[in-house]
């Protein structure tokens, strides 16, 4: 899949939620984050927990070889919620 808007993953349009510094990060650099892509999808920076969590997925969930399970803090998601529209 190739998009005319920045390659297969589009381009980062904006951060969703508060900056890491606003959430209390001291160095504002290595913290979970969520971004809206210009094609409407979201990109997430989190801790790769695939090895630890894959065996705990419910039977109706699956992960492709190119996908990872990432963990973000509850605070990161709650701060992003205000910028995510309802259905």
Backbone as JSON Lines, residues from 0, in Angstrom:
{"i":0,"aa":"X","n":[0.84,-1.18,0.0],"ca":[0.0,0.0,0.0],"c":[0.88,1.23,0.0]}
{"i":1,"aa":"X","n":[0.7,2.09,-0.96],"ca":[1.48,3.32,-1.03],"c":[0.52,4.49,-1.16]}
{"i":2,"aa":"X","n":[0.72,5.47,-0.35],"ca":[-0.14,6.64,-0.37],"c":[0.62,7.82,-0.96]}
{"i":3,"aa":"X","n":[-0.09,8.69,-1.66],"ca":[0.53,9.89,-2.21],"c":[0.84,10.91,-1.13]}
{"i":4,"aa":"X","n":[0.46,10.65,0.08],"ca":[0.59,11.65,1.15],"c":[1.71,11.32,2.13]}
{"i":5,"aa":"X","n":[2.82,10.79,1.65],"ca":[3.95,10.59,2.54],"c":[4.43,9.17,2.66]}
{"i":6,"aa":"X","n":[4.06,8.3,1.75],"ca":[4.5,6.92,1.83],"c":[3.43,6.03,2.42]}
{"i":7,"aa":"X","n":[3.8,4.79,2.76],"ca":[2.81,3.82,3.2],"c":[2.12,4.17,4.52]}
{"i":8,"aa":"X","n":[2.71,5.06,5.29],"ca":[2.11,5.41,6.58],"c":[1.65,6.85,6.64]}
{"i":9,"aa":"X","n":[1.65,7.56,5.54],"ca":[1.23,8.94,5.56],"c":[2.24,9.82,6.28]}
{"i":10,"aa":"X","n":[1.77,10.96,6.75],"ca":[2.62,11.9,7.48],"c":[1.94,12.25,8.8]}
{"i":11,"aa":"X","n":[2.76,12.56,9.79],"ca":[2.21,13.0,11.07],"c":[1.6,14.38,10.88]}
{"i":12,"aa":"X","n":[0.33,14.47,11.21],"ca":[-0.39,15.74,11.09],"c":[-0.32,16.54,12.38]}
{"i":13,"aa":"X","n":[-0.57,15.84,13.51],"ca":[-0.53,16.54,14.8],"c":[-0.48,15.55,15.94]}
{"i":14,"aa":"X","n":[-0.02,16.03,17.08],"ca":[-0.05,15.24,18.32],"c":[-1.5,15.19,18.8]}
{"i":15,"aa":"X","n":[-1.86,14.07,19.38],"ca":[-3.19,13.91,19.97],"c":[-2.99,13.9,21.48]}
{"i":16,"aa":"X","n":[-3.55,14.88,22.15],"ca":[-3.4,14.97,23.6],"c":[-2.28,15.91,24.0]}
{"i":17,"aa":"X","n":[-1.85,15.78,25.22],"ca":[-0.84,16.66,25.8],"c":[0.56,16.21,25.42]}
{"i":18,"aa":"X","n":[1.49,17.16,25.45],"ca":[2.89,16.83,25.21],"c":[3.42,16.03,26.41]}
{"i":19,"aa":"X","n":[4.5,15.29,26.21],"ca":[5.09,14.58,27.35],"c":[5.42,15.53,28.51]}
{"i":20,"aa":"X","n":[5.93,16.71,28.21],"ca":[6.24,17.67,29.27],"c":[4.99,18.07,30.05]}
{"i":21,"aa":"X","n":[3.89,18.28,29.35],"ca":[2.62,18.62,30.01],"c":[2.12,17.48,30.9]}
{"i":22,"aa":"X","n":[2.52,16.26,30.56],"ca":[2.13,15.1,31.37],"c":[3.15,14.79,32.44]}
{"i":23,"aa":"X","n":[4.19,15.63,32.59],"ca":[5.13,15.46,33.69],"c":[6.48,14.89,33.34]}
{"i":24,"aa":"X","n":[6.77,14.7,32.05],"ca":[8.08,14.18,31.67],"c":[9.16,15.21,31.97]}
{"i":25,"aa":"X","n":[10.24,14.76,32.56],"ca":[11.34,15.66,32.91],"c":[12.15,16.03,31.67]}
{"i":26,"aa":"X","n":[12.44,15.02,30.81],"ca":[13.3,15.31,29.66],"c":[12.53,15.52,28.36]}
{"i":27,"aa":"X","n":[11.2,15.33,28.38],"ca":[10.33,15.59,27.24],"c":[10.76,14.83,25.98]}
{"i":28,"aa":"X","n":[11.39,13.69,26.14],"ca":[11.88,13.01,24.95],"c":[11.47,11.58,24.8]}
{"i":29,"aa":"X","n":[11.53,10.79,25.84],"ca":[11.3,9.35,25.68],"c":[10.06,8.93,26.45]}
{"i":30,"aa":"X","n":[8.93,9.4,26.0],"ca":[7.66,9.1,26.66],"c":[6.65,8.62,25.63]}
{"i":31,"aa":"X","n":[5.64,7.87,26.08],"ca":[4.58,7.47,25.16],"c":[3.94,8.7,24.52]}
{"i":32,"aa":"X","n":[3.47,8.54,23.29],"ca":[2.85,9.64,22.58],"c":[1.91,9.08,21.54]}
{"i":33,"aa":"X","n":[0.93,9.88,21.13],"ca":[-0.03,9.48,20.11],"c":[-0.12,10.61,19.09]}
{"i":34,"aa":"X","n":[-0.11,10.22,17.8],"ca":[-0.15,11.2,16.72],"c":[-1.23,10.83,15.71]}
{"i":35,"aa":"X","n":[-1.9,11.84,15.16],"ca":[-2.86,11.66,14.07],"c":[-2.09,11.75,12.77]}
{"i":36,"aa":"X","n":[-2.29,10.76,11.89],"ca":[-1.68,10.8,10.56],"c":[-2.64,11.48,9.59]}
{"i":37,"aa":"X","n":[-2.09,12.01,8.5],"ca":[-2.92,12.76,7.57],"c":[-3.91,11.89,6.8]}
{"i":38,"aa":"X","n":[-3.84,10.58,6.94],"ca":[-4.83,9.71,6.31],"c":[-5.91,9.25,7.3]}
{"i":39,"aa":"X","n":[-5.87,9.79,8.53],"ca":[-6.88,9.47,9.53],"c":[-6.5,8.38,10.5]}
{"i":40,"aa":"X","n":[-5.4,7.67,10.24],"ca":[-4.95,6.64,11.18],"c":[-4.14,7.3,12.3]}
{"i":41,"aa":"X","n":[-3.8,6.51,13.32],"ca":[-3.03,7.0,14.45],"c":[-1.72,6.24,14.56]}
{"i":42,"aa":"X","n":[-0.68,6.94,14.98],"ca":[0.61,6.32,15.27],"c":[0.85,6.47,16.76]}
{"i":43,"aa":"X","n":[1.38,5.41,17.38],"ca":[1.56,5.38,18.82],"c":[3.03,5.06,19.14]}
{"i":44,"aa":"X","n":[3.61,5.85,20.02],"ca":[4.92,5.53,20.58],"c":[4.66,4.92,21.94]}
{"i":45,"aa":"X","n":[5.12,3.7,22.12],"ca":[4.92,3.02,23.39],"c":[6.0,1.97,23.58]}
{"i":46,"aa":"X","n":[5.92,1.27,24.67],"ca":[6.88,0.22,24.98],"c":[6.44,-1.07,24.29]}
{"i":47,"aa":"X","n":[7.32,-1.68,23.52],"ca":[7.0,-2.93,22.84],"c":[6.85,-4.04,23.88]}
{"i":48,"aa":"X","n":[5.64,-4.56,23.98],"ca":[5.35,-5.63,24.94],"c":[4.82,-6.87,24.24]}
{"i":49,"aa":"X","n":[5.14,-6.99,22.96],"ca":[4.64,-8.11,22.16],"c":[4.97,-9.46,22.79]}
{"i":50,"aa":"X","n":[6.22,-9.66,23.13],"ca":[6.65,-10.96,23.67],"c":[5.91,-11.29,24.97]}
{"i":51,"aa":"X","n":[5.69,-10.28,25.78],"ca":[5.07,-10.51,27.08],"c":[3.55,-10.68,27.01]}
{"i":52,"aa":"X","n":[2.9,-10.03,26.04],"ca":[1.43,-9.99,26.03],"c":[0.77,-10.84,24.95]}
{"i":53,"aa":"X","n":[1.51,-11.24,23.94],"ca":[0.88,-11.95,22.83],"c":[0.16,-13.22,23.28]}
{"i":54,"aa":"X","n":[0.72,-13.95,24.19],"ca":[0.08,-15.17,24.68],"c":[-1.16,-14.92,25.51]}
{"i":55,"aa":"X","n":[-1.4,-13.67,25.9],"ca":[-2.56,-13.33,26.7],"c":[-3.71,-12.76,25.87]}
{"i":56,"aa":"X","n":[-3.49,-12.61,24.56],"ca":[-4.55,-12.06,23.71],"c":[-5.78,-12.97,23.73]}
{"i":57,"aa":"X","n":[-6.97,-12.39,23.7],"ca":[-8.18,-13.22,23.62],"c":[-8.18,-14.01,22.32]}
{"i":58,"aa":"X","n":[-8.95,-15.07,22.27],"ca":[-8.96,-15.96,21.11],"c":[-9.44,-15.27,19.83]}
{"i":59,"aa":"X","n":[-10.19,-14.19,19.96],"ca":[-10.68,-13.49,18.77],"c":[-9.79,-12.31,18.38]}
{"i":60,"aa":"X","n":[-8.58,-12.23,18.94],"ca":[-7.61,-11.19,18.59],"c":[-6.39,-11.84,17.96]}
{"i":61,"aa":"X","n":[-5.8,-11.14,17.04],"ca":[-4.6,-11.67,16.4],"c":[-3.64,-10.55,16.04]}
{"i":62,"aa":"X","n":[-2.4,-10.93,15.75],"ca":[-1.37,-9.96,15.42],"c":[-0.62,-10.46,14.2]}
{"i":63,"aa":"X","n":[-0.51,-9.63,13.19],"ca":[0.27,-9.99,12.01],"c":[1.75,-9.87,12.34]}
{"i":64,"aa":"X","n":[2.59,-10.5,11.55],"ca":[4.03,-10.49,11.83],"c":[4.64,-9.1,11.81]}
{"i":65,"aa":"X","n":[4.02,-8.17,11.1],"ca":[4.53,-6.8,11.04],"c":[3.93,-5.89,12.13]}
{"i":66,"aa":"X","n":[3.06,-6.42,12.95],"ca":[2.42,-5.64,14.01],"c":[3.07,-5.92,15.36]}
{"i":67,"aa":"X","n":[3.02,-4.92,16.23],"ca":[3.55,-5.03,17.59],"c":[2.47,-4.63,18.59]}
{"i":68,"aa":"X","n":[2.51,-5.21,19.76],"ca":[1.66,-4.79,20.87],"c":[2.47,-3.78,21.66]}
{"i":69,"aa":"X","n":[1.97,-2.57,21.76],"ca":[2.68,-1.55,22.52],"c":[1.85,-1.11,23.71]}
{"i":70,"aa":"X","n":[2.54,-0.72,24.76],"ca":[1.9,-0.28,25.99],"c":[2.13,1.21,26.15]}
{"i":71,"aa":"X","n":[1.06,1.93,26.47],"ca":[1.16,3.34,26.82],"c":[0.49,3.53,28.16]}
{"i":72,"aa":"X","n":[0.82,4.59,28.83],"ca":[0.22,4.84,30.14],"c":[-1.25,5.23,29.99]}
{"i":73,"aa":"X","n":[-2.02,4.96,31.0],"ca":[-3.42,5.36,31.03],"c":[-3.52,6.87,30.88]}
{"i":74,"aa":"X","n":[-2.62,7.58,31.53],"ca":[-2.6,9.04,31.47],"c":[-2.44,9.53,30.04]}
{"i":75,"aa":"X","n":[-1.56,8.89,29.27],"ca":[-1.36,9.29,27.88],"c":[-2.65,9.16,27.09]}
{"i":76,"aa":"X","n":[-3.35,8.05,27.25],"ca":[-4.59,7.83,26.52],"c":[-5.69,8.79,26.97]}
{"i":77,"aa":"X","n":[-5.8,9.02,28.26],"ca":[-6.83,9.93,28.76],"c":[-6.6,11.36,28.28]}
{"i":78,"aa":"X","n":[-5.34,11.79,28.21],"ca":[-5.04,13.12,27.69],"c":[-5.36,13.21,26.2]}
{"i":79,"aa":"X","n":[-5.22,12.1,25.48],"ca":[-5.51,12.09,24.05],"c":[-7.01,12.06,23.77]}
{"i":80,"aa":"X","n":[-7.77,11.54,24.7],"ca":[-9.21,11.36,24.49],"c":[-9.91,12.63,24.06]}
{"i":81,"aa":"X","n":[-9.51,13.75,24.6],"ca":[-10.18,15.02,24.26],"c":[-10.02,15.39,22.79]}
{"i":82,"aa":"X","n":[-8.98,14.86,22.15],"ca":[-8.72,15.18,20.74],"c":[-9.21,14.1,19.77]}
{"i":83,"aa":"X","n":[-9.82,13.03,20.29],"ca":[-10.32,11.95,19.45],"c":[-11.83,12.09,19.35]}
{"i":84,"aa":"X","n":[-12.34,12.26,18.14],"ca":[-13.79,12.48,18.0],"c":[-14.59,11.21,18.33]}
{"i":85,"aa":"X","n":[-15.81,11.42,18.79],"ca":[-16.73,10.32,19.0],"c":[-17.2,9.78,17.65]}
{"i":86,"aa":"X","n":[-17.7,8.56,17.63],"ca":[-18.21,7.99,16.38],"c":[-19.44,8.72,15.91]}
